Amino acid sequence: METAGVAAAVATFGSVWFGHVAVRFLEYRLARLWPARLLFAAAGGGCLAASLLCSCPNGSVEFGIIGIVFLYDIVELGRQQRRVRKGRAKANPDNPRHKAVFESGKALTEDLFAREPEPPGYREARR
């Protein structure tokens, strides 16, 4: 039985989920993003090196996927920062990087993921 597909799927899902949560968490809390970028670069580079050195094909695939996702999270940190500036992601009033967003009046202060979804037909009933 070949398990490479299942291993790749689990590695992809887990690393993308972790990256999404980590990027939102770190961008909201850190005053400077370069330590997070450095951490993601080191983790990504380490995983890619492990992928090259791993003798197990499944392990090599998993390390490769996780390494690339870590490297892409460096880009996502910048994209998340732009989302905050445009008022599409939650801004932190205690974060000095978000000060200009609050001054411009574009700051989103509620977490849109922490709300209850609208029931079916809700918008039509409000019209």
Secondary structure, DSSP 8 states (H G I E B T S, - for coil): ---HHHHHHHHHHHHHHHHHHHHHHHHHH-S-SHHHHHHHHHHHHHHHHHHHH-SSHHHHHHHHHHHHHHHHHHHHHHHHHHHHHTTSSB--TT-GGGHHHHHHT--B-S-GGGS----TTHHHHH-
